[in-house]
Amino acid sequence: MAGKLYVCATPIGNLKDITLRCLEALKEVDLIASEDTRHTIKLLNHYEIKTPLESYHEHNKEAKGKKILNLLLDDKNIALVSDAGMPGICDPGEDLIKLCYEKNVEVTVLPGATASITALILSGIKTRSYCFEGFLPSNKKAKKEVIQRLKDDIRTYIIYEAPHHLIQTLKEIYEQIGNRNIAIVKELTKKYENVFKSNLLDAIQYFENNEPKGEYVLVIEGANESDILNKQREDIAKISIKEHLEKYISNGIDVKEAMKKVAKDRGISKRDVYNEIKIKNNNF
């Protein structure tokens, strides 16, 4: 019998933001795999938890991942924690969870504090539909490609950023998507929790005059849905019905479904699409 991996959410600031279930698990497991043992020991000491710690982080995840997996296969129960929040989000916990599934080791999640969702709700920006990007790529080309996707996306975007990259990232986002509304959040759940609400241009000017300090969560307003629809209609008007249909078919959509999509896009009936194509190309 294999043991179980408990993925435990720990506080992102205020030490009281931990569930009773999580505290119980941390006390009862055989080992706690921690991203930074020096950080985790403060939490354990606060709650008088004596469970042994094992470091597991980005730089040792391959070797330690195998060691932890072997302990799980030897019927040991292990808790996985990150520096703060939910393990597996922007940290190597994702890799350990994957290893467990590959070897049929049971995994369970003990939910709790998560910086991204906390910041989203606190931002006052639309929450119905959102996308979490975590930290943007360090590679300039890859970073640009990610930001470019924001331009025509109506979802709210959540991004993590370090203080020494904040101004440059804000400038790159502004240059590519325009002057959107943004909430810049830091010190979540702590005494000096702060939500800076403005637009991108004002945010750039503010942080150029006020040195960024601490880790930030950026919550960025999505594109205006009406503007996107108008732009799509303008683009559609530039191509013929036949070209429109062929575009869908080239993406692997069958003819009947493609005709439905063309009709919907153009605000016409499927019969109108059929008649137009029949006249111009008997192959359809």
Backbone torsions as a table, in degrees:
resi	resn	phi	psi	omega
1	MET	NA	133.4	177.1
2	ALA	-89.1	159.6	175.4
3	GLY	-80.9	-164.6	-178.1
4	LYS	-128.8	142.4	174.0
5	LEU	-96.2	122.2	177.6
6	TYR	-101.6	112.8	179.1
7	VAL	-88.9	107.9	-168.9
8	CYS	-108.4	123.1	174.9
9	ALA	-78.7	128.7	179.0
10	THR	-112.9	164.8	-176.4
11	PRO	-57.1	145.4	176.2
12	ILE	-96.0	0.1	179.6
13	GLY	-173.5	-75.4	-179.6
14	ASN	-72.8	121.3	-175.6
15	LEU	-64.5	-14.3	178.5
16	LYS	-77.7	-13.0	-177.7
17	ASP	-84.1	61.2	175.8
18	ILE	-139.6	142.4	-175.5
19	THR	-82.1	156.5	176.0
20	LEU	-61.6	-36.8	179.7
21	ARG	-63.8	-40.7	179.4
22	CYS	-66.5	-43.6	178.1
23	LEU	-60.0	-41.2	178.9
24	GLU	-61.5	-44.0	180.0
25	ALA	-65.3	-43.5	-179.7
26	LEU	-61.3	-31.0	178.7
27	LYS	-76.9	-33.8	-169.4
28	GLU	-95.7	-21.4	-179.2
29	VAL	-68.5	165.6	179.7
30	ASP	-80.8	-26.0	-175.6
31	LEU	-156.1	149.0	174.0
32	ILE	-114.5	120.2	175.2
33	ALA	-89.1	117.8	-170.8
34	SER	-122.5	138.0	178.3
35	GLU	-64.3	-38.6	177.8
36	ASP	-142.2	102.6	-175.1
37	THR	-61.8	-31.5	179.6
38	ARG	-65.4	-33.6	178.9
39	HIS	-77.5	-44.9	-176.1
40	THR	-67.0	-34.6	-177.7
41	ILE	-60.7	-28.9	177.9
42	LYS	-64.8	-41.3	178.0
43	LEU	-66.1	-44.8	-178.8
44	LEU	-64.3	-42.5	178.9
45	ASN	-63.0	-37.8	-179.4
46	HIS	-61.1	-36.2	-178.7
47	TYR	-104.8	12.3	176.2
48	GLU	55.0	47.3	177.9
49	ILE	-101.0	128.0	-173.3
50	LYS	-106.7	8.8	-177.7
51	THR	-60.2	136.5	179.4
52	PRO	-61.5	150.0	179.7
53	LEU	-111.9	147.7	173.6
54	GLU	-134.3	129.2	-179.9
55	SER	-72.0	139.3	176.0
56	TYR	-148.7	106.4	-176.7
57	HIS	-143.3	-177.5	-173.1
58	GLU	-57.2	-34.4	-173.5
59	HIS	-89.0	-9.6	177.7
60	ASN	-129.5	12.6	-170.4
61	LYS	-62.3	-29.9	-178.1
62	GLU	-68.7	-51.3	-179.1
63	ALA	-70.5	-46.8	-177.7
64	LYS	-70.5	-30.8	177.4
65	GLY	-60.8	-42.1	178.3
66	LYS	-65.6	-40.9	180.0
67	LYS	-63.7	-46.3	-179.7
68	ILE	-64.8	-40.7	178.7
69	LEU	-61.5	-43.1	179.2
70	ASN	-62.6	-37.7	176.9
71	LEU	-65.2	-40.8	176.8
72	LEU	-62.8	-41.7	178.9
73	LEU	-67.4	-20.6	178.0
74	ASP	-92.8	22.8	174.0
75	ASP	73.1	25.6	175.0
76	LYS	-94.9	140.7	174.7
77	ASN	-95.1	131.5	-174.0
78	ILE	-130.8	137.5	174.6
79	ALA	-100.5	137.4	177.7
80	LEU	-109.5	125.2	177.2
81	VAL	-130.9	151.6	174.7
82	SER	-104.7	-176.4	177.6
83	ASP	-59.1	-38.8	-179.6
84	ALA	-164.2	143.6	177.5
85	GLY	83.5	-152.4	-173.7
86	MET	-91.3	119.9	175.5
87	PRO	-60.9	150.7	178.8
88	GLY	96.0	-8.0	177.1
89	ILE	-108.2	111.3	-179.1
90	CYS	58.1	34.7	175.1
91	ASP	-152.9	169.7	-174.8
92	PRO	-70.3	-3.1	176.3
93	GLY	-56.4	-31.0	177.8
94	GLU	-56.2	-40.9	-178.0
95	ASP	-69.4	-39.6	179.6
96	LEU	-66.6	-40.3	178.2
97	ILE	-61.7	-41.5	178.4
98	LYS	-62.5	-43.1	178.1
99	LEU	-58.6	-42.1	-179.5
100	CYS	-61.7	-43.9	179.5
101	TYR	-65.8	-35.3	179.0
102	GLU	-63.4	-29.7	-178.3
103	LYS	-107.4	15.9	177.3
104	ASN	58.7	35.1	174.2
105	VAL	-89.2	133.0	-177.0
106	GLU	-68.2	137.9	178.1
107	VAL	-126.0	136.8	173.2
108	THR	-135.7	150.6	-178.3
109	VAL	-111.2	130.6	174.6
110	LEU	-104.0	98.5	-169.9
111	PRO	-67.7	161.0	179.5
112	GLY	178.5	-148.6	-175.0
113	ALA	-60.4	137.1	175.7
114	THR	-141.9	123.7	-174.2
115	ALA	-60.8	-41.1	-174.5
116	SER	-62.5	-49.0	-178.1
117	ILE	-71.1	-38.2	177.9
118	THR	-60.3	-45.3	179.7
119	ALA	-66.3	-40.0	179.8
120	LEU	-59.2	-48.8	-179.0
121	ILE	-65.5	-39.6	-178.5
122	LEU	-70.0	-23.1	-173.9
123	SER	-67.4	-29.5	-174.7
124	GLY	78.5	6.0	177.4
125	ILE	-94.1	155.7	-174.9
126	LYS	-47.7	134.1	-178.5
127	THR	-112.9	-3.7	-175.2
128	ARG	-59.5	-41.1	-179.0
129	SER	-141.0	127.2	-176.1
130	TYR	-147.6	164.8	179.3
131	CYS	-134.6	130.6	178.7
132	PHE	-100.6	121.2	-179.5
133	GLU	-104.6	-11.9	-177.2
134	GLY	65.3	-143.2	176.1
135	PHE	-80.6	134.5	178.4
136	LEU	-69.6	154.0	179.8
137	PRO	-59.0	146.9	177.2
138	SER	-76.9	-26.5	177.0
139	ASN	-67.5	127.5	-174.1
140	LYS	-59.6	-43.8	-178.1
141	LYS	-65.9	-44.5	-179.6
142	ALA	-65.9	-38.5	179.1
143	LYS	-63.1	-43.0	179.9
144	LYS	-62.2	-39.9	-179.3
145	GLU	-64.7	-39.9	178.9
146	VAL	-65.1	-47.3	-179.1
147	ILE	-63.1	-37.1	-178.5
148	GLN	-61.2	-30.8	178.7
149	ARG	-65.5	-22.4	179.5
150	LEU	-67.9	-28.1	-168.6
151	LYS	-55.7	-46.0	-176.2
152	ASP	-111.9	20.9	-178.8
153	ASP	-101.6	123.7	-177.0
154	ILE	-82.3	-6.9	179.2
155	ARG	-75.0	155.3	170.9
156	THR	-75.7	138.6	-178.8
157	TYR	-109.7	139.4	178.2
158	ILE	-117.9	125.8	-177.1
159	ILE	-133.0	139.6	173.0
160	TYR	-94.1	144.5	176.9
161	GLU	-150.2	143.0	176.9
162	ALA	-82.9	154.9	-175.4
163	PRO	-60.6	-36.4	-176.8
164	HIS	-75.8	-9.4	177.1
165	HIS	-109.9	-6.7	-169.1
166	LEU	-58.3	-51.9	-175.3
167	ILE	-62.3	-44.6	-179.5
168	GLN	-63.2	-40.9	178.6
169	THR	-64.4	-42.9	178.0
170	LEU	-60.8	-40.6	179.5
171	LYS	-64.8	-42.9	-179.3
172	GLU	-65.4	-39.9	178.5
173	ILE	-65.6	-44.9	179.7
174	TYR	-60.2	-44.1	-178.1
175	GLU	-63.7	-31.3	-174.4
176	GLN	-96.2	-29.0	-175.5
177	ILE	-120.9	-6.1	178.7
178	GLY	93.6	-170.0	-170.5
179	ASN	-91.6	72.6	-179.9
180	ARG	-79.5	160.5	170.9
181	ASN	-72.6	148.1	-176.6
182	ILE	-149.1	148.1	169.8
183	ALA	-119.2	126.4	-179.5
184	ILE	-112.5	114.0	-169.4
185	VAL	-113.9	138.7	174.9
186	LYS	-146.9	166.6	179.1
187	GLU	55.9	40.5	-178.2
188	LEU	-55.9	133.4	178.0
189	THR	67.4	1.1	-179.8
190	LYS	-94.0	175.4	-177.9
191	LYS	-57.5	-40.8	-176.6
192	TYR	-104.5	35.2	174.9
193	GLU	-52.1	135.2	-175.0
194	ASN	-139.7	135.3	174.9
195	VAL	-121.4	112.4	178.9
196	PHE	-98.7	107.6	-178.2
197	LYS	-104.7	126.5	179.4
198	SER	-165.9	-160.6	167.9
199	ASN	-106.2	171.5	-174.8
200	LEU	-60.7	-43.0	-177.1
201	LEU	-63.8	-45.3	179.0
202	ASP	-65.6	-35.0	179.1
203	ALA	-65.5	-41.1	177.8
204	ILE	-60.5	-47.6	-179.0
205	GLN	-63.1	-38.5	-179.3
206	TYR	-64.6	-49.1	-175.4
207	PHE	-76.5	-17.8	171.5
208	GLU	-70.0	-24.4	179.5
209	ASN	-103.8	-8.7	179.6
210	ASN	-134.9	108.9	-173.6
211	GLU	-57.1	126.5	177.5
212	PRO	-64.8	136.0	177.8
213	LYS	-138.8	135.5	-179.9
214	GLY	91.1	171.3	178.2
215	GLU	-84.6	142.4	-174.3
216	TYR	-119.7	149.7	168.5
217	VAL	-116.0	123.4	179.5
218	LEU	-100.8	125.1	176.5
219	VAL	-115.2	112.5	-170.1
220	ILE	-112.8	131.3	179.2
221	GLU	-62.3	139.4	178.4
222	GLY	-75.4	172.8	178.8
223	ALA	-66.0	151.8	177.6
224	ASN	-69.7	123.1	-174.3
225	GLU	-61.3	-39.2	179.8
226	SER	-64.3	-41.1	178.7
227	ASP	-63.2	-40.5	-179.8
228	ILE	-66.2	-42.8	179.6
229	LEU	-63.8	-41.0	178.6
230	ASN	-63.7	-40.5	179.3
231	LYS	-65.9	-40.6	178.5
232	GLN	-63.0	-41.4	179.3
233	ARG	-64.0	-40.4	178.2
234	GLU	-62.9	-41.5	179.6
235	ASP	-66.9	-40.2	-179.9
236	ILE	-64.7	-38.4	-178.2
237	ALA	-64.1	-18.9	-177.5
238	LYS	-83.3	-12.1	-179.3
239	ILE	-119.6	157.6	179.8
240	SER	-77.9	166.5	177.0
241	ILE	-60.9	-40.1	-179.6
242	LYS	-62.8	-45.1	179.0
243	GLU	-64.4	-37.6	179.0
244	HIS	-62.7	-46.3	179.6
245	LEU	-64.0	-44.6	-178.5
246	GLU	-62.9	-31.1	178.8
247	LYS	-63.9	-43.1	178.3
248	TYR	-68.0	-43.1	-178.1
249	ILE	-62.8	-37.2	179.4
250	SER	-65.4	-19.2	177.6
251	ASN	-93.2	13.4	174.1
252	GLY	89.3	10.4	179.6
253	ILE	-89.7	134.7	-177.7
254	ASP	-69.8	162.6	-170.9
255	VAL	-58.9	-45.7	-177.6
256	LYS	-61.7	-45.3	-180.0
257	GLU	-67.4	-38.2	179.0
258	ALA	-62.4	-39.7	178.7
259	MET	-63.7	-39.3	177.4
260	LYS	-61.3	-43.3	-177.9
261	LYS	-67.3	-41.3	178.9
262	VAL	-62.6	-44.6	179.3
263	ALA	-60.1	-44.4	179.4
264	LYS	-64.3	-45.5	-179.0
265	ASP	-59.1	-38.9	-172.6
266	ARG	-96.3	-4.4	179.3
267	GLY	69.3	33.9	178.8
268	ILE	-125.8	175.0	-179.3
269	SER	-84.2	158.1	176.6
270	LYS	-62.0	-34.0	178.3
271	ARG	-62.7	-39.4	177.2
272	ASP	-61.9	-40.4	179.2
273	VAL	-65.1	-46.0	-178.7
274	TYR	-60.6	-46.4	-178.8
275	ASN	-63.3	-40.5	-179.7
276	GLU	-64.3	-43.7	-178.9
277	ILE	-70.3	-38.9	-179.5
278	LYS	-61.7	-38.4	-179.9
279	ILE	-67.6	-42.1	-171.6
280	LYS	-91.0	-24.4	-177.2
281	ASN	-152.9	105.7	-176.7
282	ASN	-67.1	-13.8	178.7
283	ASN	-68.0	-19.7	178.2
284	PHE	-93.8	NA	NA
